[in-house]
Amino acid sequence: MDFELSDEQGMLRDTVREVLTRTYDIETLRAVTDTPLGWNREVWTSLAEIGILGLAFDEKFGGMGAGVEELAVVMGEFGASLAPEPLLDSVVVPGLLIERSDADESVKEEVLTALAGGERLAAFAHHEQGDRWPAYAVAASATGTTVSGTKSLVPHGDCADVFVVSAREADGTVSLYLVEADQAGVARTAYRTHDNRRGAQVVFTDAAGTKITQADAAALIEDVAIVEQSALCSEAVGAMTKSLDMTVDYLKTRKQFGVPLATFQALTHRAADMYVALELATSMNVYLTAAIAEGSADAITASRGKLQVCRSGRLIGQEAIQMHGGIGMTAEYPIAHYVSRLTAISHTLGDADAHVAQLGAHLRDWDMLTVG
């Protein structure tokens, strides 16, 4: 396995980094996330123009036909810059659900081309009140042409033009429907999350929809969730890398008793622990990405990667705050925003405890276990 980026992946990383870093410093980030939309449409247009929005889609749908490795590269840059643009929530996740569904090719082309071009935004409406990963009740009902029910947590559902909605048929199977947002049967209530991103509760009342799956959609939803876990892990690794770099720089420049903090052995040991945690998270993220790329990933593989990312993110975030001191808690300083985002990622699609439970439930699937 080659752990180095290819020339093309390196160019992709540099291009995305240039677009995001020329836009976002902490002041600009705070100003953008405080707007009603919460992200920058000019940046969104730039991402569309260089093909990032269509990165994961087939070329016939206006995409680049790239794999999960390229998506990981892009999400790492999103994590490092804290870019709030909803690439994952508004394009990748709903787009992959549509692309891998049984929808007519004409429907796929119309929707995915618009997503790749930045002309429209989508959202996956799946989570309902009381749901806890990995179990989803899917109490919303469907009749074949309409959808009714309440989805309590729709990431960036406030700005979506079209929803991919999970709903249960009369025979008990779960289907996916395309539902246009601008109709009388759709009502949404927007809110902010603690990391200053956006979400919405969406109520569907006999909303007209187009069914895009013929068989039970549970397996499709799980497959796309594994890709989403990988993307979140990559974003988290980018955020952790930046958090460690900022902390090390702070220890080198901040002085106490006339000498830099980096001269205190206890602090350098703690920074070394942060580095080890980052390396563990990076390795597990590479493992998960590679497994998806070769087609061998499953929910257990995703849980292994996400568990380590959750644990590393918590340690790195806490230590970064502690070693920055009081300034690390202020909104004017970047580190608190990184920690907030890492916390949000760790609670998306299962936190550390949920993934421990998931892995524990499958212990009997293995002939030998090594405790280390």
Secondary structure, 3 states (H helix, E strand, C coil): CCCCCCHHHHHHHHHHHHHHHCCCCHHHHHHHHCCCCCCCHHHHHHHHHCCCCCCCCCHHHCCCCCCHHHHHHHHHHHHHHCCCCCHHHHHHHHHHHHHCCCCCHHHHHHHHHHHHCCCCCEEEECECCCCECCECCCCCEECCCEEEEEEEEEECCCCCCEEEEEEECCCCCEEEEEEECCCCCEEEEEEECCCCCEEEEEEEEEEECEECCCCCCHHHHHHHHHHHHHHHHHHHHHHHHHHHHHHHHHHHHCEECCEEHHHCHHHHHHHHHHHHHHHHHHHHHHHHHHHHHCCCCCHHHHHHHHHHHHHHHHHHHHHHHHHHHHHHHCCCCHHHHHHHHHHHHHCCCCCHHHHHHHHHCCHHHCCCCCCC
